[in-house]
Each structure stands twice: as C-alpha cells, then as structure tokens.
Amino acid sequence: MLILKQDDLQNVTNQAGEKTAVILPIYEFEELLEDLQDLASVAERRNDESISHDELLAELKRDGI
C-alpha cells in the first residue's frame, strides 16, 4: 500500500492561491494505479464463494500444483 508524504507532492495553485492540482513522482502515480486495480479486483470478487484453506490446498494438490 502506498503512503504519500506531503514532502513528495507539489501543489499547483491558481492566481487566487487555491490548490487546483497535485504533481507527484511517477513511481507514486504508478503505485496508486496498481492499488486502484487491486481494489477493483476485490470489488469484483466480493460476492464470490469462499473456501477454507484446507479445501484450497486439496484443490491445488488435485490439480497437480
């Protein structure tokens, strides 16, 4: 999980001095995108049926993994 530090961010302001945008390092932007993709995957699977750890292991063994 990405933790953004204020020191890593640059704010863009308008003529009135109001913050209008943020500039962040590309590696942090890419990590944010990965986090969003992970969250989307979790959301898509929230209604999936779950199985126990033992059942998972048995399935993997049965499939030769």
C-alpha distances in whole Angstrom, upper triangle without the diagonal:
4,7,10,13,16,18,16,17,21,22,25,28,31,35,34,31,29,25,25,22,19,19,16,16,16,13,11,12,12,8,8,11,9,7,10,12,10,11,14,15,14,17,19,19,20,23,24,26,24,26,26,24,28,29,26,27,31,30,28,31,34,32,32,29
4,6,10,13,14,12,13,17,19,22,25,28,31,31,28,26,22,22,19,16,16,12,12,13,10,7,10,10,6,7,10,10,8,11,13,12,13,16,17,17,19,21,22,22,26,27,29,27,29,30,28,32,33,30,31,34,33,32,35,37,35,36,32
4,6,10,12,10,12,15,17,20,23,26,30,29,26,24,21,21,18,15,15,12,13,14,12,9,11,13,10,9,13,13,11,14,16,16,16,19,20,20,21,24,25,25,28,29,31,30,32,32,31,34,35,32,34,37,36,35,38,40,39,39,35
4,7,9,7,8,12,13,17,19,23,26,26,23,21,17,18,15,12,12,9,10,12,11,8,10,12,10,10,13,14,13,15,18,18,17,20,22,22,23,26,27,27,31,32,34,33,35,35,34,38,39,36,37,41,40,38,41,43,41,42,38
4,5,5,7,11,13,16,19,22,25,25,21,20,17,18,16,12,12,10,11,14,13,10,13,15,14,13,17,18,16,18,21,21,21,24,26,26,27,30,31,31,34,35,38,36,38,38,37,41,42,39,40,44,43,41,44,46,45,45,41
4,5,5,8,10,13,16,19,22,21,18,17,14,16,14,10,11,10,12,15,15,12,14,17,16,15,19,20,19,20,24,24,23,26,28,28,29,32,33,33,36,38,40,39,41,41,40,44,45,42,44,47,46,44,47,50,48,48,45
4,6,8,11,14,16,20,23,23,19,18,16,17,15,12,11,10,11,15,15,13,15,18,17,17,20,22,21,22,25,26,26,28,30,30,31,34,36,35,39,40,43,41,43,43,42,46,47,44,45,48,48,46,49,51,49,49,45
4,7,10,13,16,20,23,23,20,19,16,17,14,10,9,6,7,11,11,9,11,14,14,14,17,18,18,20,22,23,23,26,28,28,29,32,33,34,37,38,41,40,42,42,40,44,45,42,43,46,45,43,46,49,46,47,43
4,7,10,13,17,19,20,16,15,12,13,10,7,6,5,8,11,12,10,11,14,14,14,16,19,18,19,22,23,23,25,28,28,29,31,33,33,37,38,41,40,42,43,42,45,46,43,44,48,46,44,48,50,48,48,44
4,7,10,13,16,17,14,13,10,11,8,6,5,6,9,12,15,13,13,17,17,16,19,21,21,22,24,26,26,27,30,31,31,34,36,36,39,41,44,43,45,46,45,49,49,46,48,51,49,48,51,53,51,51,47
4,6,10,13,13,10,9,6,7,6,5,6,9,12,15,17,15,15,19,19,17,20,23,22,22,25,27,26,28,31,31,31,34,36,36,39,41,44,44,46,47,46,50,50,47,49,52,51,49,53,54,52,53,49
4,7,10,11,9,8,6,6,5,6,7,11,14,16,19,17,16,20,21,19,21,24,24,24,27,29,28,29,32,33,32,35,37,37,41,42,46,46,48,49,49,52,52,50,51,55,53,51,55,56,54,55,51
4,7,8,5,5,4,5,7,9,11,15,18,20,23,21,20,23,25,22,24,27,27,26,29,31,30,31,35,35,35,37,40,39,43,44,48,48,51,52,51,55,55,52,54,57,56,54,58,59,57,58,54
4,5,5,6,7,6,9,12,14,18,21,23,26,24,23,26,27,25,27,30,30,28,32,34,33,33,37,37,36,39,41,41,44,46,50,50,53,54,54,58,58,55,57,60,58,57,60,62,59,60,57
4,5,7,10,10,13,15,17,21,24,26,29,27,26,30,31,29,30,34,33,32,35,37,36,37,40,41,40,42,45,45,48,50,53,54,57,58,58,61,61,59,61,64,62,61,64,66,63,64,61
4,6,9,10,14,16,19,22,25,28,30,28,27,31,32,29,31,34,33,32,36,38,36,37,40,41,40,42,45,44,47,50,53,53,56,57,57,61,61,58,60,64,62,61,64,66,64,65,61
4,6,9,12,13,16,19,22,25,27,25,24,28,29,27,29,32,31,30,34,35,34,35,38,39,38,40,43,42,46,48,51,51,54,55,55,58,58,56,58,61,59,58,62,63,61,62,59
4,6,9,12,15,18,21,24,26,23,22,26,27,24,26,29,28,27,31,32,31,32,35,35,34,37,40,39,42,44,48,48,51,52,52,55,55,53,55,58,56,55,59,61,58,59,56
4,6,8,11,14,18,20,22,20,19,22,23,20,22,26,25,24,27,29,27,29,32,32,31,34,37,36,39,41,45,45,48,49,48,52,52,49,52,55,53,52,55,57,55,56,52
4,7,10,14,17,19,21,19,17,21,22,19,21,24,23,22,25,27,26,27,30,31,30,32,35,35,38,40,43,43,47,48,48,51,51,48,51,54,52,51,54,56,53,54,51
4,7,10,14,15,18,15,14,17,18,16,17,21,20,19,22,25,24,24,28,29,28,30,33,33,36,38,41,41,44,45,45,49,49,46,48,51,49,48,51,53,50,51,48
4,6,10,12,14,12,11,15,16,14,15,19,18,18,21,23,22,23,26,27,27,29,32,32,35,37,40,40,43,44,43,47,47,44,46,49,47,45,49,51,48,49,46
4,7,9,12,10,9,13,14,13,15,18,18,18,21,23,23,24,27,28,28,30,32,33,36,38,41,40,43,44,43,46,47,43,45,48,47,45,48,50,47,48,44
4,6,8,7,7,10,11,11,13,15,16,16,19,20,21,22,25,26,26,29,31,31,35,36,39,38,40,41,40,43,44,41,42,45,44,42,45,47,45,45,41
4,6,5,6,9,10,11,13,15,16,17,19,20,21,23,25,26,27,29,31,32,35,36,39,38,40,41,39,43,43,40,41,44,42,40,43,46,43,43,40
4,5,5,6,9,10,11,12,14,15,17,18,20,21,23,24,26,27,29,30,34,34,37,36,38,39,38,41,41,38,39,42,40,38,41,43,40,41,37
4,5,5,6,9,10,11,12,14,15,17,18,20,21,23,24,26,27,29,32,32,35,34,36,36,35,38,38,35,36,39,37,35,38,40,38,38,34
4,5,5,6,9,10,10,12,14,15,16,18,20,21,22,24,26,27,30,31,34,33,35,35,34,37,38,34,36,39,37,35,39,41,38,38,35
4,5,5,6,9,10,11,13,14,15,17,19,20,21,23,25,26,29,30,33,32,35,36,34,38,38,35,36,39,37,36,39,41,38,39,35
4,5,5,6,9,10,11,12,14,15,17,19,20,21,23,24,28,28,31,30,32,33,32,35,35,32,33,36,34,32,36,37,35,35,32
4,5,5,6,9,10,11,12,14,15,17,18,20,21,22,26,26,29,28,30,31,29,33,33,30,31,34,33,31,34,36,33,34,30
4,5,5,6,9,10,11,12,14,15,16,18,20,21,25,25,28,28,30,31,30,34,33,30,32,35,33,32,35,37,35,36,32
4,5,5,6,9,10,11,12,14,15,17,19,20,23,24,27,27,29,30,30,33,33,29,31,34,32,31,34,36,33,34,31
4,5,5,6,9,10,11,12,14,15,17,18,22,22,25,24,26,27,26,30,29,26,28,31,29,27,31,32,30,30,27
4,5,5,6,9,10,11,12,14,16,16,20,20,23,23,25,26,25,29,28,25,27,31,29,27,31,33,30,31,28
4,5,5,6,9,10,10,12,14,15,19,19,23,23,25,27,27,30,29,27,29,32,30,29,32,33,31,33,29
4,5,5,6,9,10,11,13,14,17,18,21,21,23,25,25,28,27,24,27,29,27,26,29,30,28,29,26
4,5,5,6,9,10,11,12,16,16,19,18,20,22,21,25,24,21,24,26,24,23,27,28,26,27,24
4,5,5,6,9,10,10,14,15,18,18,21,22,22,26,25,23,25,28,26,25,29,30,28,30,27
4,5,5,6,9,10,13,14,17,18,21,23,23,27,26,23,26,28,26,25,29,30,28,30,27
4,5,5,6,9,12,11,15,15,18,20,20,23,22,19,22,25,22,22,25,26,24,26,23
4,5,5,6,10,10,13,13,16,18,18,22,21,18,21,24,22,22,25,26,25,27,24
4,5,5,8,10,13,14,18,20,21,24,23,21,24,26,24,24,28,29,27,29,27
4,6,8,8,12,14,17,20,21,24,22,20,23,25,22,23,27,27,25,27,25
4,5,5,9,10,13,16,17,20,18,17,20,22,19,20,24,24,22,25,23
4,6,9,10,13,16,18,21,19,18,21,23,21,22,26,26,25,27,25
4,6,9,13,16,18,21,19,18,21,23,20,22,25,25,24,27,26
4,6,10,13,15,18,15,14,18,19,17,18,22,21,21,24,22
4,7,10,13,15,13,12,16,17,15,17,20,19,19,22,21
4,7,10,12,10,10,13,14,13,15,18,18,18,21,19
4,7,8,6,7,10,11,10,12,15,15,16,18,17
4,5,5,6,9,10,11,12,14,15,17,19,17
4,5,5,6,9,10,11,12,14,15,17,15
4,5,5,6,9,10,11,12,14,15,14
4,5,5,6,9,10,10,12,14,14
4,5,5,6,9,10,11,12,11
4,5,5,6,9,10,11,9
4,5,5,6,9,10,10
4,5,5,6,9,9
4,5,5,6,5
4,5,5,6
4,5,8
4,6
4
